[in-house]
């Protein structure tokens, strides 16, 4: 299962409809929590997600709406007797803030945390994916995150059957790269195709900068802040944030497949305005709603569509949790 669960989508302060930030990415056996704002524990309960399942926590920066839920999450790990270890990544310049949040209240920490103060570059080399950080342009040190799965070769059952390959011969082919069947040498490339791995980017609290485009380059799912509408671009520039239209530009110019808009200012009430402005630049846009579940687009469908000479289908709906 590979999906994004939106735990909260409000910038700066929660509203009646939106909780503080919080984003959970399910990636097979990995469960990654991004920017746990205030109220994250409760939102996880509503979403049916156990803190004990967390494998990684990633914080873009230490403004309160992106980290005030961290003490509760850390304490919940120990309360639920999560075995861990849980990897924690955050900007190295904010280490003192992490330490304060970790020790914000008296409790017995039993779940091991592997703390990784991070700088731009590769912070986790895999498997099952490579995790990289990019320096965004905000008012304090801020990192965006990119998760990328390596390309793999996938066997094609119809080709295996056509050549009479089955059982141990298939295993030999995968190990050695070729196998002899009825006097004919069959190479792995003859019965397989290379599929690009899936990828994900998390771009939060920044104005337009090279790193935002680099993190989003070719990703299947891009989560991007859209704090302001385009009419308030001057405010976005002043406070180093993005507008909905700018988020759409990043997705379009970077060649992303699906864009999730989030981190909305409380000054706006109608999310459809964000959708319209982003779609002026990019088609496949989802406006984040709390407890929405958004699929990571299937890379296999994109591969098959490319082979057929067709455009890959878009999926724009968010399913309520």
C-alpha positions as protocol buffer text, in pm:
chain_id: "A"
residue {
  index: 1
  type: UNK
  ca { x: 0 y: 0 z: 0 }
}
residue {
  index: 2
  type: UNK
  ca { x: 138 y: 338 z: -102 }
}
residue {
  index: 3
  type: UNK
  ca { x: -74 y: 635 z: -6 }
}
residue {
  index: 4
  type: UNK
  ca { x: -66 y: 974 z: 160 }
}
residue {
  index: 5
  type: UNK
  ca { x: -296 y: 1033 z: 458 }
}
residue {
  index: 6
  type: UNK
  ca { x: -354 y: 1401 z: 535 }
}
residue {
  index: 7
  type: UNK
  ca { x: -369 y: 1447 z: 911 }
}
residue {
  index: 8
  type: UNK
  ca { x: -383 y: 1826 z: 897 }
}
residue {
  index: 9
  type: UNK
  ca { x: -362 y: 2096 z: 630 }
}
residue {
  index: 10
  type: UNK
  ca { x: -378 y: 2435 z: 805 }
}
residue {
  index: 11
  type: UNK
  ca { x: -98 y: 2690 z: 806 }
}
residue {
  index: 12
  type: UNK
  ca { x: 0 y: 2868 z: 1127 }
}
residue {
  index: 13
  type: UNK
  ca { x: -320 y: 2802 z: 1325 }
}
residue {
  index: 14
  type: UNK
  ca { x: -582 y: 2526 z: 1315 }
}
residue {
  index: 15
  type: UNK
  ca { x: -934 y: 2610 z: 1200 }
}
residue {
  index: 16
  type: UNK
  ca { x: -1273 y: 2444 z: 1254 }
}
residue {
  index: 17
  type: UNK
  ca { x: -1219 y: 2246 z: 933 }
}
residue {
  index: 18
  type: UNK
  ca { x: -843 y: 2196 z: 932 }
}
residue {
  index: 19
  type: UNK
  ca { x: -595 y: 2071 z: 1191 }
}
residue {
  index: 20
  type: UNK
  ca { x: -234 y: 2182 z: 1216 }
}
residue {
  index: 21
  type: UNK
  ca { x: -3 y: 2020 z: 962 }
}
residue {
  index: 22
  type: UNK
  ca { x: 55 y: 1646 z: 963 }
}
residue {
  index: 23
  type: UNK
  ca { x: 111 y: 1404 z: 675 }
}
residue {
  index: 24
  type: UNK
  ca { x: 155 y: 1031 z: 688 }
}
residue {
  index: 25
  type: UNK
  ca { x: 300 y: 837 z: 394 }
}
residue {
  index: 26
  type: UNK
  ca { x: 241 y: 463 z: 379 }
}
residue {
  index: 27
  type: UNK
  ca { x: 504 y: 301 z: 160 }
}
residue {
  index: 28
  type: UNK
  ca { x: 475 y: -76 z: 185 }
}
residue {
  index: 29
  type: UNK
  ca { x: 621 y: -159 z: 528 }
}
residue {
  index: 30
  type: UNK
  ca { x: 752 y: 194 z: 583 }
}
residue {
  index: 31
  type: UNK
  ca { x: 528 y: 449 z: 756 }
}
residue {
  index: 32
  type: UNK
  ca { x: 666 y: 802 z: 741 }
}
residue {
  index: 33
  type: UNK
  ca { x: 527 y: 1096 z: 940 }
}
residue {
  index: 34
  type: UNK
  ca { x: 597 y: 1445 z: 805 }
}
residue {
  index: 35
  type: UNK
  ca { x: 571 y: 1767 z: 1008 }
}
residue {
  index: 36
  type: UNK
  ca { x: 359 y: 1657 z: 1306 }
}
residue {
  index: 37
  type: UNK
  ca { x: 179 y: 1972 z: 1418 }
}
residue {
  index: 38
  type: UNK
  ca { x: -35 y: 2012 z: 1727 }
}
residue {
  index: 39
  type: UNK
  ca { x: -313 y: 1751 z: 1745 }
}
residue {
  index: 40
  type: UNK
  ca { x: -133 y: 1489 z: 1535 }
}
residue {
  index: 41
  type: UNK
  ca { x: -197 y: 1208 z: 1786 }
}
residue {
  index: 42
  type: UNK
  ca { x: -573 y: 1264 z: 1771 }
}
residue {
  index: 43
  type: UNK
  ca { x: -575 y: 1289 z: 1394 }
}
residue {
  index: 44
  type: UNK
  ca { x: -390 y: 957 z: 1374 }
}
residue {
  index: 45
  type: UNK
  ca { x: -665 y: 800 z: 1583 }
}
residue {
  index: 46
  type: UNK
  ca { x: -930 y: 934 z: 1346 }
}
residue {
  index: 47
  type: UNK
  ca { x: -730 y: 803 z: 1049 }
}
residue {
  index: 48
  type: UNK
  ca { x: -692 y: 459 z: 1207 }
}
residue {
  index: 49
  type: UNK
  ca { x: -313 y: 476 z: 1213 }
}
residue {
  index: 50
  type: UNK
  ca { x: -110 y: 342 z: 1505 }
}
residue {
  index: 51
  type: UNK
  ca { x: 195 y: 534 z: 1623 }
}
residue {
  index: 52
  type: UNK
  ca { x: 358 y: 197 z: 1685 }
}
residue {
  index: 53
  type: UNK
  ca { x: 377 y: 148 z: 1307 }
}
residue {
  index: 54
  type: UNK
  ca { x: 590 y: 457 z: 1246 }
}
residue {
  index: 55
  type: UNK
  ca { x: 934 y: 394 z: 1099 }
}
residue {
  index: 56
  type: UNK
  ca { x: 1046 y: 751 z: 1018 }
}
residue {
  index: 57
  type: UNK
  ca { x: 962 y: 1104 z: 1130 }
}
residue {
  index: 58
  type: UNK
  ca { x: 1068 y: 1397 z: 910 }
}
residue {
  index: 59
  type: UNK
  ca { x: 1050 y: 1764 z: 1004 }
}
residue {
  index: 60
  type: UNK
  ca { x: 1101 y: 2038 z: 749 }
}
residue {
  index: 61
  type: UNK
  ca { x: 1163 y: 2316 z: 1004 }
}
residue {
  index: 62
  type: UNK
  ca { x: 1084 y: 2419 z: 1359 }
}
residue {
  index: 63
  type: UNK
  ca { x: 800 y: 2665 z: 1324 }
}
residue {
  index: 64
  type: UNK
  ca { x: 529 y: 2553 z: 1565 }
}
residue {
  index: 65
  type: UNK
  ca { x: 268 y: 2444 z: 1312 }
}
residue {
  index: 66
  type: UNK
  ca { x: 515 y: 2186 z: 1181 }
}
residue {
  index: 67
  type: UNK
  ca { x: 650 y: 2039 z: 1504 }
}
residue {
  index: 68
  type: UNK
  ca { x: 436 y: 2104 z: 1814 }
}
residue {
  index: 69
  type: UNK
  ca { x: 285 y: 1756 z: 1789 }
}
residue {
  index: 70
  type: UNK
  ca { x: 626 y: 1591 z: 1810 }
}
residue {
  index: 71
  type: UNK
  ca { x: 641 y: 1556 z: 2193 }
}
residue {
  index: 72
  type: UNK
  ca { x: 310 y: 1371 z: 2201 }
}
residue {
  index: 73
  type: UNK
  ca { x: 408 y: 1142 z: 1914 }
}
residue {
  index: 74
  type: UNK
  ca { x: 741 y: 1053 z: 2075 }
}
residue {
  index: 75
  type: UNK
  ca { x: 573 y: 981 z: 2408 }
}
residue {
  index: 76
  type: UNK
  ca { x: 301 y: 781 z: 2236 }
}
residue {
  index: 77
  type: UNK
  ca { x: 564 y: 556 z: 2077 }
}
residue {
  index: 78
  type: UNK
  ca { x: 683 y: 453 z: 2422 }
}
residue {
  index: 79
  type: UNK
  ca { x: 331 y: 429 z: 2564 }
}
residue {
  index: 80
  type: UNK
  ca { x: 235 y: 192 z: 2282 }
}
residue {
  index: 81
  type: UNK
  ca { x: 563 y: -1 z: 2333 }
}
residue {
  index: 82
  type: UNK
  ca { x: 670 y: 49 z: 1973 }
}
residue {
  index: 83
  type: UNK
  ca { x: 976 y: -164 z: 1912 }
}
residue {
  index: 84
  type: UNK
  ca { x: 1149 y: 83 z: 1680 }
}
residue {
  index: 85
  type: UNK
  ca { x: 1397 y: 206 z: 1607 }
}
residue {
  index: 86
  type: UNK
  ca { x: 1231 y: 513 z: 1457 }
}
residue {
  index: 87
  type: UNK
  ca { x: 1450 y: 736 z: 1240 }
}
residue {
  index: 88
  type: UNK
  ca { x: 1405 y: 1110 z: 1294 }
}
residue {
  index: 89
  type: UNK
  ca { x: 1529 y: 1364 z: 1039 }
}
residue {
  index: 90
  type: UNK
  ca { x: 1530 y: 1743 z: 1073 }
}
residue {
  index: 91
  type: UNK
  ca { x: 1750 y: 2043 z: 978 }
}
residue {
  index: 92
  type: UNK
  ca { x: 2078 y: 2023 z: 1167 }
}
residue {
  index: 93
  type: UNK
  ca { x: 2050 y: 2391 z: 1262 }
}
residue {
  index: 94
  type: UNK
  ca { x: 1736 y: 2312 z: 1461 }
}
residue {
  index: 95
  type: UNK
  ca { x: 1888 y: 2043 z: 1685 }
}
residue {
  index: 96
  type: UNK
  ca { x: 1829 y: 2249 z: 2000 }
}
residue {
  index: 97
  type: UNK
  ca { x: 1458 y: 2274 z: 1919 }
}
residue {
  index: 98
  type: UNK
  ca { x: 1434 y: 1899 z: 1867 }
}
residue {
  index: 99
  type: UNK
  ca { x: 1600 y: 1838 z: 2204 }
}
residue {
  index: 100
  type: UNK
  ca { x: 1356 y: 2074 z: 2376 }
}
residue {
  index: 101
  type: UNK
  ca { x: 1055 y: 1907 z: 2216 }
}
residue {
  index: 102
  type: UNK
  ca { x: 1183 y: 1559 z: 2296 }
}
residue {
  index: 103
  type: UNK
  ca { x: 1221 y: 1651 z: 2662 }
}
residue {
  index: 104
  type: UNK
  ca { x: 914 y: 1876 z: 2691 }
}
residue {
  index: 105
  type: UNK
  ca { x: 752 y: 1663 z: 2963 }
}
residue {
  index: 106
  type: UNK
  ca { x: 844 y: 1393 z: 3211 }
}
residue {
  index: 107
  type: UNK
  ca { x: 810 y: 1040 z: 3070 }
}
residue {
  index: 108
  type: UNK
  ca { x: 1014 y: 722 z: 3028 }
}
residue {
  index: 109
  type: UNK
  ca { x: 1138 y: 693 z: 2673 }
}
residue {
  index: 110
  type: UNK
  ca { x: 1160 y: 325 z: 2577 }
}
residue {
  index: 111
  type: UNK
  ca { x: 1128 y: 328 z: 2197 }
}
residue {
  index: 112
  type: UNK
  ca { x: 1473 y: 386 z: 2047 }
}
residue {
  index: 113
  type: UNK
  ca { x: 1505 y: 690 z: 1820 }
}
residue {
  index: 114
  type: UNK
  ca { x: 1783 y: 718 z: 1561 }
}
residue {
  index: 115
  type: UNK
  ca { x: 1825 y: 1095 z: 1547 }
}
residue {
  index: 116
  type: UNK
  ca { x: 1971 y: 1235 z: 1224 }
}
residue {
  index: 117
  type: UNK
  ca { x: 2029 y: 1611 z: 1216 }
}
residue {
  index: 118
  type: UNK
  ca { x: 2036 y: 1660 z: 839 }
}
residue {
  index: 119
  type: UNK
  ca { x: 2181 y: 1885 z: 570 }
}
residue {
  index: 120
  type: UNK
  ca { x: 2108 y: 1895 z: 196 }
}
residue {
  index: 121
  type: UNK
  ca { x: 2199 y: 1572 z: 18 }
}
residue {
  index: 122
  type: UNK
  ca { x: 2131 y: 1204 z: 71 }
}
residue {
  index: 123
  type: UNK
  ca { x: 2025 y: 1132 z: 428 }
}
residue {
  index: 124
  type: UNK
  ca { x: 1922 y: 767 z: 385 }
}
residue {
  index: 125
  type: UNK
  ca { x: 2063 y: 541 z: 116 }
}
residue {
  index: 126
  type: UNK
  ca { x: 1810 y: 259 z: 130 }
}
residue {
  index: 127
  type: UNK
  ca { x: 1674 y: 6 z: 81 }
}
residue {
  index: 128
  type: UNK
  ca { x: 1384 y: 30 z: 2 }
}
residue {
  index: 129
  type: UNK
  ca { x: 1434 y: 387 z: -123 }
}
residue {
  index: 130
  type: UNK
  ca { x: 1680 y: 675 z: -122 }
}
residue {
  index: 131
  type: UNK
  ca { x: 1583 y: 976 z: 90 }
}
residue {
  index: 132
  type: UNK
  ca { x: 1733 y: 1313 z: 3 }
}
residue {
  index: 133
  type: UNK
  ca { x: 1698 y: 1661 z: 150 }
}
residue {
  index: 134
  type: UNK
  ca { x: 1700 y: 1996 z: -28 }
}
residue {
  index: 135
  type: UNK
  ca { x: 1748 y: 2342 z: 125 }
}
residue {
  index: 136
  type: UNK
  ca { x: 1429 y: 2546 z: 77 }
}
residue {
  index: 137
  type: UNK
  ca { x: 1405 y: 2926 z: 98 }
}
residue {
  index: 138
  type: UNK
  ca { x: 1212 y: 3012 z: 416 }
}
residue {
  index: 139
  type: UNK
  ca { x: 1267 y: 3242 z: 712 }
}
residue {
  index: 140
  type: UNK
  ca { x: 1452 y: 2977 z: 915 }
}
residue {
  index: 141
  type: UNK
  ca { x: 1654 y: 2672 z: 797 }
}
residue {
  index: 142
  type: UNK
  ca { x: 1411 y: 2446 z: 616 }
}
residue {
  index: 143
  type: UNK
  ca { x: 1452 y: 2117 z: 431 }
}
residue {
  index: 144
  type: UNK
  ca { x: 1228 y: 1960 z: 170 }
}
residue {
  index: 145
  type: UNK
  ca { x: 1231 y: 1584 z: 128 }
}
residue {
  index: 146
  type: UNK
  ca { x: 1242 y: 1350 z: -173 }
}
residue {
  index: 147
  type: UNK
  ca { x: 1189 y: 974 z: -158 }
}
residue {
  index: 148
  type: UNK
  ca { x: 1294 y: 774 z: -465 }
}
residue {
  index: 149
  type: UNK
  ca { x: 1271 y: 401 z: -532 }
}
residue {
  index: 150
  type: UNK
  ca { x: 1534 y: 253 z: -768 }
}
residue {
  index: 151
  type: UNK
  ca { x: 1433 y: 118 z: -1107 }
}
residue {
  index: 152
  type: UNK
  ca { x: 1374 y: -257 z: -1125 }
}
residue {
  index: 153
  type: UNK
  ca { x: 1329 y: -522 z: -1390 }
}
residue {
  index: 154
  type: UNK
  ca { x: 989 y: -693 z: -1388 }
}
residue {
  index: 155
  type: UNK
  ca { x: 932 y: -1031 z: -1549 }
}
residue {
  index: 156
  type: UNK
  ca { x: 657 y: -1051 z: -1812 }
}
residue {
  index: 157
  type: UNK
  ca { x: 457 y: -1373 z: -1762 }
}
residue {
  index: 158
  type: UNK
  ca { x: 337 y: -1388 z: -2123 }
}
residue {
  index: 159
  type: UNK
  ca { x: 693 y: -1383 z: -2255 }
}
residue {
  index: 160
  type: UNK
  ca { x: 805 y: -1645 z: -2004 }
}
residue {
  index: 161
  type: UNK
  ca { x: 518 y: -1870 z: -2111 }
}
residue {
  index: 162
  type: UNK
  ca { x: 589 y: -1819 z: -2482 }
}
residue {
  index: 163
  type: UNK
  ca { x: 947 y: -1940 z: -2433 }
}
residue {
  index: 164
  type: UNK
  ca { x: 852 y: -2227 z: -2201 }
}
residue {
  index: 165
  type: UNK
  ca { x: 1025 y: -2078 z: -1899 }
}
residue {
  index: 166
  type: UNK
  ca { x: 897 y: -2185 z: -1558 }
}
residue {
  index: 167
  type: UNK
  ca { x: 1009 y: -2307 z: -1216 }
}
residue {
  index: 168
  type: UNK
  ca { x: 1382 y: -2325 z: -1138 }
}
residue {
  index: 169
  type: UNK
  ca { x: 1476 y: -2191 z: -1481 }
}
residue {
  index: 170
  type: UNK
  ca { x: 1316 y: -1857 z: -1393 }
}
residue {
  index: 171
  type: UNK
  ca { x: 1514 y: -1836 z: -1071 }
}
residue {
  index: 172
  type: UNK
  ca { x: 1835 y: -1913 z: -1260 }
}
residue {
  index: 173
  type: UNK
  ca { x: 1751 y: -1640 z: -1512 }
}
residue {
  index: 174
  type: UNK
  ca { x: 1700 y: -1384 z: -1238 }
}
residue {
  index: 175
  type: UNK
  ca { x: 2024 y: -1475 z: -1063 }
}
residue {
  index: 176
  type: UNK
  ca { x: 2252 y: -1513 z: -1364 }
}
residue {
  index: 177
  type: UNK
  ca { x: 2093 y: -1283 z: -1622 }
}
residue {
  index: 178
  type: UNK
  ca { x: 2045 y: -1558 z: -1882 }
}
residue {
  index: 179
  type: UNK
  ca { x: 1943 y: -1922 z: -1914 }
}
residue {
  index: 180
  type: UNK
  ca { x: 1955 y: -2187 z: -2186 }
}
residue {
  index: 181
  type: UNK
  ca { x: 1615 y: -2335 z: -2281 }
}
residue {
  index: 182
  type: UNK
  ca { x: 1598 y: -2611 z: -2545 }
}
residue {
  index: 183
  type: UNK
  ca { x: 1934 y: -2508 z: -2685 }
}
residue {
  index: 184
  type: UNK
  ca { x: 1850 y: -2137 z: -2700 }
}
residue {
  index: 185
  type: UNK
  ca { x: 1998 y: -1876 z: -2471 }
}
residue {
  index: 186
  type: UNK
  ca { x: 1735 y: -1645 z: -2324 }
}
residue {
  index: 187
  type: UNK
  ca { x: 1851 y: -1315 z: -2169 }
}
residue {
  index: 188
  type: UNK
  ca { x: 1669 y: -1145 z: -1883 }
}
residue {
  index: 189
  type: UNK
  ca { x: 1600 y: -848 z: -2111 }
}
residue {
  index: 190
  type: UNK
  ca { x: 1408 y: -1079 z: -2347 }
}
residue {
  index: 191
  type: UNK
  ca { x: 1140 y: -1158 z: -2090 }
}
residue {
  index: 192
  type: UNK
  ca { x: 1130 y: -848 z: -1871 }
}
residue {
  index: 193
  type: UNK
  ca { x: 1103 y: -473 z: -1877 }
}
residue {
  index: 194
  type: UNK
  ca { x: 1261 y: -205 z: -1666 }
}
residue {
  index: 195
  type: UNK
  ca { x: 1013 y: -4 z: -1464 }
}
residue {
  index: 196
  type: UNK
  ca { x: 1105 y: 321 z: -1304 }
}
residue {
  index: 197
  type: UNK
  ca { x: 1061 y: 319 z: -929 }
}
residue {
  index: 198
  type: UNK
  ca { x: 798 y: 538 z: -768 }
}
residue {
  index: 199
  type: UNK
  ca { x: 892 y: 869 z: -609 }
}
residue {
  index: 200
  type: UNK
  ca { x: 751 y: 1127 z: -370 }
}
residue {
  index: 201
  type: UNK
  ca { x: 843 y: 1484 z: -275 }
}
residue {
  index: 202
  type: UNK
  ca { x: 745 y: 1702 z: 19 }
}
residue {
  index: 203
  type: UNK
  ca { x: 793 y: 2077 z: -37 }
}
residue {
  index: 204
  type: UNK
  ca { x: 678 y: 2287 z: 255 }
}
residue {
  index: 205
  type: UNK
  ca { x: 722 y: 2653 z: 362 }
}
residue {
  index: 206
  type: UNK
  ca { x: 932 y: 2811 z: 92 }
}
residue {
  index: 207
  type: UNK
  ca { x: 918 y: 3070 z: -179 }
}
residue {
  index: 208
  type: UNK
  ca { x: 1013 y: 2974 z: -535 }
}
residue {
  index: 209
  type: UNK
  ca { x: 1366 y: 2836 z: -540 }
}
residue {
  index: 210
  type: UNK
  ca { x: 1575 y: 2586 z: -736 }
}
residue {
  index: 211
  type: UNK
  ca { x: 1551 y: 2324 z: -461 }
}
residue {
  index: 212
  type: UNK
  ca { x: 1170 y: 2315 z: -483 }
}
residue {
  index: 213
  type: UNK
  ca { x: 1191 y: 2227 z: -854 }
}
residue {
  index: 214
  type: UNK
  ca { x: 1477 y: 1979 z: -800 }
}
residue {
  index: 215
  type: UNK
  ca { x: 1292 y: 1792 z: -525 }
}
residue {
  index: 216
  type: UNK
  ca { x: 979 y: 1769 z: -742 }
}
residue {
  index: 217
  type: UNK
  ca { x: 1158 y: 1658 z: -1060 }
}
residue {
  index: 218
  type: UNK
  ca { x: 959 y: 1374 z: -1217 }
}
residue {
  index: 219
  type: UNK
  ca { x: 797 y: 1257 z: -894 }
}
residue {
  index: 220
  type: UNK
  ca { x: 476 y: 1056 z: -892 }
}
residue {
  index: 221
  type: UNK
  ca { x: 330 y: 1248 z: -598 }
}
residue {
  index: 222
  type: UNK
  ca { x: 424 y: 1601 z: -495 }
}
residue {
  index: 223
  type: UNK
  ca { x: 293 y: 1749 z: -169 }
}
residue {
  index: 224
  type: UNK
  ca { x: 342 y: 2124 z: -190 }
}
residue {
  index: 225
  type: UNK
  ca { x: 244 y: 2415 z: 27 }
}
residue {
  index: 226
  type: UNK
  ca { x: 2 y: 2670 z: -121 }
}
residue {
  index: 227
  type: UNK
  ca { x: -38 y: 2912 z: 167 }
}
residue {
  index: 228
  type: UNK
  ca { x: -177 y: 3199 z: -39 }
}
residue {
  index: 229
  type: UNK
  ca { x: -391 y: 3264 z: -343 }
}
residue {
  index: 230
  type: UNK
  ca { x: -225 y: 3436 z: -636 }
}
residue {
  index: 231
  type: UNK
  ca { x: -382 y: 3774 z: -554 }
}
residue {
  index: 232
  type: UNK
  ca { x: -173 y: 3776 z: -236 }
}
residue {
  index: 233
  type: UNK
  ca { x: 159 y: 3699 z: -407 }
}
residue {
  index: 234
  type: UNK
  ca { x: 315 y: 3999 z: -230 }
}
residue {
  index: 235
  type: UNK
  ca { x: 239 y: 3840 z: 108 }
}
residue {
  index: 236
  type: UNK
  ca { x: 379 y: 3507 z: -12 }
}
residue {
  index: 237
  type: UNK
  ca { x: 702 y: 3680 z: -112 }
}
residue {
  index: 238
  type: UNK
  ca { x: 724 y: 3876 z: 213 }
}
residue {
  index: 239
  type: UNK
  ca { x: 677 y: 3570 z: 435 }
}
residue {
  index: 240
  type: UNK
  ca { x: 857 y: 3330 z: 200 }
}
residue {
  index: 241
  type: UNK
  ca { x: 567 y: 3108 z: 104 }
}
residue {
  index: 242
  type: UNK
  ca { x: 405 y: 2989 z: -218 }
}
residue {
  index: 243
  type: UNK
  ca { x: 78 y: 3069 z: -388 }
}
residue {
  index: 244
  type: UNK
  ca { x: -147 y: 2804 z: -544 }
}
residue {
  index: 245
  type: UNK
  ca { x: -42 y: 2914 z: -892 }
}
residue {
  index: 246
  type: UNK
  ca { x: 327 y: 2887 z: -801 }
}
residue {
  index: 247
  type: UNK
  ca { x: 272 y: 2536 z: -668 }
}
residue {
  index: 248
  type: UNK
  ca { x: 109 y: 2448 z: -1000 }
}
residue {
  index: 249
  type: UNK
  ca { x: 409 y: 2591 z: -1184 }
}
residue {
  index: 250
  type: UNK
  ca { x: 650 y: 2379 z: -979 }
}
residue {
  index: 251
  type: UNK
  ca { x: 453 y: 2062 z: -1059 }
}
residue {
  index: 252
  type: UNK
  ca { x: 428 y: 2146 z: -1430 }
}
residue {
  index: 253
  type: UNK
  ca { x: 788 y: 2255 z: -1486 }
}
residue {
  index: 254
  type: UNK
  ca { x: 928 y: 1970 z: -1276 }
}
residue {
  index: 255
  type: UNK
  ca { x: 721 y: 1709 z: -1461 }
}
residue {
  index: 256
  type: UNK
  ca { x: 541 y: 1572 z: -1155 }
}
residue {
  index: 257
  type: UNK
  ca { x: 246 y: 1335 z: -1205 }
}
residue {
  index: 258
  type: UNK
  ca { x: 13 y: 1441 z: -924 }
}
residue {
  index: 259
  type: UNK
  ca { x: 10 y: 1753 z: -706 }
}
residue {
  index: 260
  type: UNK
  ca { x: -139 y: 1780 z: -356 }
}
residue {
  index: 261
  type: UNK
  ca { x: -195 y: 2137 z: -237 }
}
residue {
  index: 262
  type: UNK
  ca { x: -190 y: 2202 z: 138 }
}
residue {
  index: 263
  type: UNK
  ca { x: -83 y: 2441 z: 420 }
}
residue {
  index: 264
  type: UNK
  ca { x: -366 y: 2687 z: 360 }
}
residue {
  index: 265
  type: UNK
  ca { x: -386 y: 3025 z: 534 }
}
residue {
  index: 266
  type: UNK
  ca { x: -688 y: 3068 z: 760 }
}
residue {
  index: 267
  type: UNK
  ca { x: -780 y: 3385 z: 568 }
}
residue {
  index: 268
  type: UNK
  ca { x: -941 y: 3177 z: 292 }
}
residue {
  index: 269
  type: UNK
  ca { x: -1261 y: 2976 z: 307 }
}
residue {
  index: 270
  type: UNK
  ca { x: -1314 y: 2827 z: -39 }
}
residue {
  index: 271
  type: UNK
  ca { x: -1061 y: 2556 z: -137 }
}
residue {
  index: 272
  type: UNK
  ca { x: -1191 y: 2556 z: -496 }
}
residue {
  index: 273
  type: UNK
  ca { x: -1002 y: 2881 z: -555 }
}
residue {
  index: 274
  type: UNK
  ca { x: -673 y: 2702 z: -485 }
}
residue {
  index: 275
  type: UNK
  ca { x: -771 y: 2423 z: -722 }
}
residue {
  index: 276
  type: UNK
  ca { x: -855 y: 2660 z: -1008 }
}
residue {
  index: 277
  type: UNK
  ca { x: -533 y: 2859 z: -974 }
}
residue {
  index: 278
  type: UNK
  ca { x: -309 y: 2552 z: -963 }
}
residue {
  index: 279
  type: UNK
  ca { x: -492 y: 2395 z: -1256 }
}
residue {
  index: 280
  type: UNK
  ca { x: -411 y: 2695 z: -1469 }
}
residue {
  index: 281
  type: UNK
  ca { x: -62 y: 2541 z: -1482 }
}
residue {
  index: 282
  type: UNK
  ca { x: -109 y: 2169 z: -1407 }
}
residue {
  index: 283
  type: UNK
  ca { x: -395 y: 1923 z: -1455 }
}
residue {
  index: 284
  type: UNK
  ca { x: -375 y: 1655 z: -1185 }
}
residue {
  index: 285
  type: UNK
  ca { x: -434 y: 1852 z: -866 }
}
residue {
  index: 286
  type: UNK
  ca { x: -581 y: 1745 z: -532 }
}
residue {
  index: 287
  type: UNK
  ca { x: -672 y: 1999 z: -265 }
}
residue {
  index: 288
  type: UNK
  ca { x: -583 y: 1838 z: 67 }
}
residue {
  index: 289
  type: UNK
  ca { x: -864 y: 1782 z: 314 }
}
residue {
  index: 290
  type: UNK
  ca { x: -807 y: 1650 z: 665 }
}
residue {
  index: 291
  type: UNK
  ca { x: -821 y: 1268 z: 678 }
}
residue {
  index: 292
  type: UNK
  ca { x: -815 y: 1240 z: 298 }
}
residue {
  index: 293
  type: UNK
  ca { x: -629 y: 942 z: 153 }
}
residue {
  index: 294
  type: UNK
  ca { x: -447 y: 1007 z: -173 }
}
residue {
  index: 295
  type: UNK
  ca { x: -289 y: 727 z: -375 }
}
residue {
  index: 296
  type: UNK
  ca { x: 65 y: 743 z: -507 }
}
residue {
  index: 297
  type: UNK
  ca { x: 8 y: 704 z: -884 }
}
residue {
  index: 298
  type: UNK
  ca { x: 89 y: 357 z: -1011 }
}
residue {
  index: 299
  type: UNK
  ca { x: 416 y: 366 z: -1206 }
}
residue {
  index: 300
  type: UNK
  ca { x: 320 y: 47 z: -1389 }
}
residue {
  index: 301
  type: UNK
  ca { x: 17 y: 216 z: -1544 }
}
residue {
  index: 302
  type: UNK
  ca { x: 239 y: 497 z: -1665 }
}
residue {
  index: 303
  type: UNK
  ca { x: 477 y: 242 z: -1822 }
}
residue {
  index: 304
  type: UNK
  ca { x: 197 y: 56 z: -1998 }
}
residue {
  index: 305
  type: UNK
  ca { x: 43 y: 380 z: -2125 }
}
residue {
  index: 306
  type: UNK
  ca { x: 379 y: 492 z: -2260 }
}
residue {
  index: 307
  type: UNK
  ca { x: 418 y: 159 z: -2443 }
}
residue {
  index: 308
  type: UNK
  ca { x: 72 y: 205 z: -2596 }
}
residue {
  index: 309
  type: UNK
  ca { x: 149 y: 560 z: -2701 }
}
residue {
  index: 310
  type: UNK
  ca { x: -118 y: 698 z: -2472 }
}
residue {
  index: 311
  type: UNK
  ca { x: -117 y: 949 z: -2193 }
}
residue {
  index: 312
  type: UNK
  ca { x: -123 y: 792 z: -1848 }
}
residue {
  index: 313
  type: UNK
  ca { x: -462 y: 830 z: -1677 }
}
residue {
  index: 314
  type: UNK
  ca { x: -496 y: 1094 z: -1411 }
}
residue {
  index: 315
  type: UNK
  ca { x: -664 y: 1031 z: -1076 }
}
residue {
  index: 316
  type: UNK
  ca { x: -763 y: 1355 z: -907 }
}
residue {
  index: 317
  type: UNK
  ca { x: -1006 y: 1251 z: -639 }
}
residue {
  index: 318
  type: UNK
  ca { x: -917 y: 1230 z: -271 }
}
residue {
  index: 319
  type: UNK
  ca { x: -1095 y: 961 z: -73 }
}
residue {
  index: 320
  type: UNK
  ca { x: -1223 y: 1057 z: 268 }
}
residue {
  index: 321
  type: UNK
  ca { x: -1087 y: 847 z: 550 }
}
